[in-house]
């Protein structure tokens, strides 16, 4: 009989330990404060960005425009185009730096004789 009792006590101890861990975890995470920023509307976000700098304001306008376009995917204008500013000026496929670097690499290969 004492062997059965000790086995029963060990199992009961394990079950109570697991239940205690689950309870502490659940109640611990449920009482954490929310650190997320409060939601603000698009105009407030844009105004706040313009208060910082003009570039931040333009960037926020572009972001808000993309968010509105994302609400209805049917109205999205060619989603794979890259834009620089709010006027919709496109970025070329390769920038001046990229083309210069590739030309320098080609010249170095020619000079090195590869």
N, C-alpha and C positions, 0 to 999 in steps of 0.2 A: 504493500500500500504506500509506503513512503516514496518509492521510486515513481509511482504514478503521480503523486502529489507534487514532487519536485519538477517533473516534466510539465505538468499542468501550470505550475507557477512560472516556469520559464516562458511558456507560450503566452500566458497572460501578461507577463512583463514585456514581452516583445510587442504584443498587440497594443498595450497601453502606451509604450514608447512611440510607436508609429502614429497612433492617434494623437498623441501630444505634439509630435512634430508637424503633423498635418494641420492641427488647430493653430499652432503658433505661426506657421507659414501663411495660412489663410487670413488670420486676423492681423498679422503683421503687414501684409501687402494691402489689405483693404483699408488700413488707416493711414497710408502714405498720402501726403498732400500732392495735388496735381501741380506740376511745374510747367504745364503748357501755357503759352501766352494766350490771353483772351482774344477771341476773334474780333476783327475789325472789318468794316466794309472797305470796298476798293477805293473810294474817295479819300477816306481817312489814311489809308496806307500810302496813297500817292502823295497826299499833302505832307505827310510825315517824311517821306523820302525827299521831296523837294526842299524841306527845311534843312536837310543835311547838305546835299549838293544838287546841282542841276542834273548831273550825270546819273545820280541815284534816282532822281525823279523820272528821268527818261527810261531807265531800266525798269522801274516799277510799273510804268505805263505799258511797256512791252510785255511784262509778266502778266499784268491784269488782262491785257488783250488776248494773250495765249490761253489764260484760264477761261475766259469767256468763249473762245473758239473751241476749247476742249469740251465744253458743256454739250455742244452739238457737233459731233465729228463730221456731219455732212457739209457743214459750212466752213470747214478748215481749208485754207488756201494752201495747197501743195505743202504738206507737212515736212518735207525733206529739204526745203530751201533754207539757207542761212541768211539772217538779216543783221545789219549793223545798228540801225537806229529806228526811231519811231516812224520815220517817213517811208520805211520799207526798202531802203537802199541795200541791194544784194552784195554779199561778199563774193569775190571771185573764187573759183575752184581752188586755185593755188595762189598764195599770196606772193608778194615781191620777195620776201625773205626766203620762202620755200624754193622759188625759182633760182634765186641767187645762190643758195647753198647747193642746189643740184648742179648748176653750171660750174661752181668752184670744184665740186667733186669730180666732174667730168674732166676739167682741165688738169687736176692733180693726177688723175689716172693716165692722161695723155703724156704728161711730163714724166711720170714714173715709168712709163713704157708698159703698162699692164694691158 
